[in-house]
Amino acid sequence: AEIRTATGDAVAIRWGDVQVAVTAQGDDIIEVETLAIPMDDRKSRRINSSAEPILREEAIASDGADVSVISGATYTSEAYAESLQSALDQLGI
């Protein structure tokens, strides 16, 4: 199966945008790249630098947007899933 990439919608949360790009082979997610995630202040950096790798791993493991809502990073988690789903929709996954 060919390798395809799609960029998800930028989803605005209070602290900034969350946006991801998905690379898939067939229906398998092989990579998720975070293009935007709020990192403007110390608290956002601390929360999102720990949440982002978990969200990424879950997306790749589940081959979908069914990622956990991470405690303390609810808005980021929901926005990540929304951006991810929009990319998956473009890829037909």
N, C-alpha and C positions, 0 to 999 in steps of 0.2 A: 504494500500500500504506500501511496505517496505521502511525503511529509508536508503538512500544511500548517500555516501559522495565521492566527487572527488576533487582532487587538480588541479587547473588550471596551465597553463604554467607560468613560471616567465617571465615577460615582462620587458626588460631593458629600462629605460629612462636615461636621462643625469645624474640624481642624485642618481640612484640606481635601484633596482628591485621592481616591484609591482607584488604581487602574492596573490591569494585568494584560499580558499577552500570552496566548496559549499556543504551544506547538503540539500537534497530534500526528500520529501515524495510524491511519484507519480510524477506529474509535478509541484508540489508546492515547491518553495524554502523556506525552514524553517530557514536556517541560512547561513550567509556568514561570514567566518572568514578571516581576513586579516593576511596573513602569513608574508608578506614583504611589506613595504612601506618606501620610503626614509624619514629618520628622523635624518640625520647626522649633519645638521646645523639648526640654529634657524629658518631661513625662511622656510625650508622644514617642520620642526616640526609644525610651526604655520599653514602653508597652509594645510598640510596633516592631522593634527589632527582635523581640522574643516571639511575638505572634506570627509574623510573616513566614518564618521557616516552617512552622507547624501547619499553617494554612496551605502553603505550597506542597508540603509532603502529603497532606490529606487529599488535595486535589489530584495529585499524580496517582496516589494509591487507589482512589475511588473512581478515577476516570470520569469525574464529574464535579459539579458544584456543591456536592453534599459535604460541606466542611463544617466543623464544629464552631459554635459560637464560643470564643475563648474568653474566659472570665477576665474582666478588666479591659477587654478589647472588643466589646460587643459591636459598636458601630463599625469599627475596622473590619471585623469578621463578616458582618452582614454586607458591607459595601464590597468587600473582596469577592464574596460569593456572587453578588449581583454583576460585577464586572466580568467575573469568570463565566457566568451563565451567558452573558451577551456574546462573549467570544465563542463559546461552545455552540450557541445558536447559529452563528455565522458559519461554523464548520459542519453543522448538521449532526452534532453529537448529542 
